[in-house]
């Protein structure tokens, strides 16, 4: 997940680990939601 945040949002792992735990968890949750949405969009395009 950290690789994804780095590649897609320029959030370096070192910066991530300096954040408070609550912010880390929130970013992980947001990234998970984003990945699910991207996969859903990819499937919709593939089914057309």
N, C-alpha and C positions, 0 to 999 in steps of 0.2 A: 504494500500500500504506500509506503514511503517513496518508493521508486515512482509510482504513479503521480503522487503529489509533486515530486520534483520535476518530472518530465512535463506534466500538464499545467502546473501552476507555479513553477520556479520556487517551490518551497524546499529549501535544502534540509536534509535530515538533521544537521546540527542545530538549525533554527527550530525545527520541530521539537527536538528534545529539550530545548531551553524554555519552552512554553509550560505554563501550569498544566497539571494533569487533566483538569477539566477541559481546557482548550484542545489538548491533544485528542481526547476522546470525541469532542465535538467535530474536529477536523476529520477524524477517522470515520465517524458516522456520516458526515456530509459526503466524503469521498465514496463511501459505499453506496449511498443514494445515487450519486452521479453515475457511478459505474452501472448500476441497475438500469437507470434511465437511458444510458447510451446503448446498452445491450437491447433494451426494448425497442428503441428507435432503429437499431440495426436490423432486428428481426422484422419490423414493419416494412422497411425498405426491401428486404429480401423476399418478402411475401407478395410484393406487388408485381 
